[in-house]
Amino acid sequence: MVKESTAGKLRYLLTNFEFMSILFILTGLYYITTGIQFWMTDYWVHAMSESKGMATIYFSVAAITGPVSGVVLGGIMFAKIGGF
């Protein structure tokens, strides 16, 4: 068995189109999500004149129910169209 060098493995990853596409997509998604997390409570406090505690609760509810409902509704949708 021939061991590939670390540089060779890195070169393989950097030239792998699927890997790099997913990497950039996830990086963009996390960048946007982090921005929303950071600025949403600030927006509620300053623009909507809510208390910091209530703004945190509003954001927490949205941040928890959004992904959960997406998984549940996505599972139902995929099951209706025949699954994977």
C-alpha positions in Angstrom: 0.0 0.0 0.0 1.4 3.4 -1.0 1.0 6.2 1.4 0.1 9.5 -0.1 1.7 12.7 1.2 -0.3 15.3 3.0 0.3 17.7 0.2 -1.0 15.2 -2.3 -4.2 14.7 -0.2 -4.6 18.5 0.1 -4.1 18.9 -3.7 -6.8 16.2 -4.3 -9.3 18.1 -2.1 -8.6 21.5 -3.6 -9.1 20.1 -7.1 -12.2 18.2 -6.3 -15.1 20.2 -7.7 -17.8 18.7 -5.6 -15.9 19.1 -2.3 -15.0 22.7 -3.1 -18.6 23.5 -4.2 -20.0 22.2 -0.9 -17.3 23.9 1.0 -18.1 27.3 -0.5 -21.9 26.8 -0.2 -21.6 25.9 3.5 -19.2 28.8 4.2 -21.7 31.2 2.6 -24.5 29.7 4.6 -22.7 30.0 7.9 -21.6 33.5 7.1 -25.2 34.6 6.4 -26.5 32.7 9.4 -24.0 34.3 11.7 -24.8 37.7 10.4 -28.5 37.2 11.1 -27.8 35.9 14.6 -25.6 38.9 15.4 -27.8 41.6 13.9 -31.3 40.3 14.5 -31.3 40.9 18.3 -29.7 44.3 17.7 -32.4 45.2 15.2 -35.2 44.2 17.6 -33.7 46.2 20.4 -33.0 49.4 18.4 -35.4 49.5 15.5 -38.4 47.7 17.2 -37.8 49.1 20.7 -38.0 45.8 22.4 -36.1 44.8 25.5 -32.9 42.8 25.1 -34.5 39.9 26.9 -37.5 39.8 24.7 -35.4 40.2 21.6 -33.3 37.2 22.7 -36.4 35.1 23.3 -37.9 36.1 19.8 -34.7 35.1 18.1 -34.3 31.9 20.1 -37.8 30.8 19.1 -37.2 31.5 15.5 -33.7 29.9 15.5 -35.1 26.7 17.1 -38.4 26.3 15.2 -37.0 27.3 11.8 -34.6 24.4 11.3 -36.9 21.9 13.1 -39.9 22.7 11.0 -37.7 22.6 7.9 -36.6 19.1 8.7 -40.1 17.9 9.6 -41.7 19.5 6.5 -38.9 18.5 4.3 -39.2 14.9 5.4 -43.0 14.9 4.8 -42.5 16.5 1.4 -39.8 14.0 0.3 -42.0 11.1 1.6 -44.9 12.3 -0.5 -42.8 12.5 -3.7 -41.4 9.0 -3.2 -38.4 9.5 -0.9 -34.8 9.3 -1.8 
